[in-house]
Amino acid sequence: MGNWLYEFLLPKLEYLPYALLIGVCVFLIVSLIYALIRNRNGKPVRKATREALWGYFFILPWVVGICIFFLSGVANSLLYSFYNLKLDNVLRLEPLTGQDALGNTVYTPLANYISVFNKELNYPVTLANFAVSLILQLPIIIAFSLIIALMLNGKIKGRGVFRTIFFLPVIIATGPVMSQLTAQGVSSVPMVSQNTIASILTDFPEFISQPIMDLFSQLILILWNSGIQILIFLAGLQKVPNTLYEAAKIDGASGWETFWKITLPTLRSMILLNSIYTVVTLATNSTNPIIDLIYNATYAVTKGYSYGAAMTWLYTVVVAVLLLITFLLIREKKEKKSNDVWRRDVESAKRAGQNKKLNKLLGRRKAA
């Protein structure tokens, strides 16, 4: 297994971003030729296809940059995690080896990943603390951002000034500033005693009690991370048609009913966007203790870059799983067509003589 990885798979890993870039370019060229041939034969290309092609061509420079400058570094980082990286006069990659039960030398490409769990006793606990902290902080940030956005979207004087005030912490609260504020204790809620919280949480496991205590000790800084989310919610609120609110008001809907029936469903995509942005922001925050563990391991004499790369990829997998869970919980679910809508489509297909569409509708109904 290890011999096959080192001889065939891993050496090709660094070429993956460039292969992806070539594939994207080939796809765009083939699509362009297909569109030109259809136009020449008098068969117009659909509007959605034309718009998609223009969109792909506009983002092509970004795709080129992301493949060359970002994905190449990501692929190299993954490659280094399966080797022992040596930085002498030149960069050398030495395969990881070990001894089997008979004393023979065998390749062990996963040795760095196994060593992380064997040597870093605090690493699994820190990962669990991060996951619990994220579960606690995410709804607070999203709810706070939505409330402030609803307030700033109203007709109040000095609305632009208040928007600037809520966005300033995003610019001011950099890593060193946050560290100083946390050290001086100004990030915690003054009326909440840490000793009282600790006494309440004595019966809970550490990976649950510690994130809750950190939440109250850094609550103000957590709320300071809501500037971008507030602006995104404001942009979404300004896209909601006023006619919906006017129609709801005529029907006698209260403000609470309007919020749950109109505002919140309309902002569902914005909630998903803000949730993903918040997860990524918290995961890459400079005050995150996992970042410190990875940094110290990378520049330690006994560990090195390959060891730090293995820790980074384990952390990346955890963050990716949390992002996937967030997406599955908040995404917009497609509603199934009701019986009335299905009957209307069937009658319309019959009148128009669209046999293919009629058979498709009947087949979906039978499958359901």
Secondary structure, DSSP 4 states (H G I P E B T S, - for coil): -HHHIIIIIGGGGGGHHHHHHHHHHHHHHHHHHHHHHHHHTT-PPPHHHHHHHHHHHHHHHHHHHIIIIIIHHHHHHHHHTTEEEEESSSEEEEEPEEE-TTS-EEE-TTHHHHHHHHH-THHHHHHHHHHHHHHHHHHHHHHHHHHHHHHHTSS-TTHHHHHHHHHHHHHH--HHHHHHHHHHTTTS-TT--HHHHHHHTTTS-HHHHHHHHHHHHTHHHHHHTTHHHHHHHHHHHTTS-HHHHHHHHHTT--HHHHIIIIIHHHTHHHHHHHHHHHHHHHHT-TT-HHHHHHHHHHT-TTT-HHHHHHHHHHHHHHHHHHHHHHHHHHSPPPPPPPHHHHHHHHHHHHHHT-HHHHHHHHHHHHH-
